[in-house]
Amino acid sequence: MRKRRAILLALLLLVPVFAFCASRHAWRLFGFHFCANPHSIQVADIVIDSDNNTVELRGDTAASAPAFVGFTYKIEGGTLYVGVKYNLLLGFSDRDGRFDIRIPTAAAIDKIVMLNGRAEETIYEREHP
């Protein structure tokens, strides 16, 4: 009987911890599929530092409750694709929707696209003379 109670108690403690960790980190396994709709993202500042090979994005979401939990990116042919993730239910540890992202880049960036599994929005495109 004690063994069953111990197992039940362990499950009751581990399941919420697993759900919290999975919601904060496991979404990255699916690429951009679970990222926020790019049309609800407001990018306020874009800094492309070619000396240090970095791109910085600062912004917020149009939604009022979600908490920023992370981002994912990929670079293909001079285009930087960025997806940001917000968590509504399990983001209670930090209710801040603002993000400040620093992405290392090895090549010049000509275009920045915010994206999720269904939509994309170009937020920067280099002007060519």
Secondary structure, DSSP 8 states (H G I E B T S, - for coil): -HHHHHHHHHHHHHHHHHHHHHHHHGGGGGTTTTS--GGGEEEEEEEEETTTTEEEEEEEESSSS-EEEEEEEEEETTEEEEEEEEESSS-TT-----EEEEEE-SS---EEEEE-SS-EEEEEE----
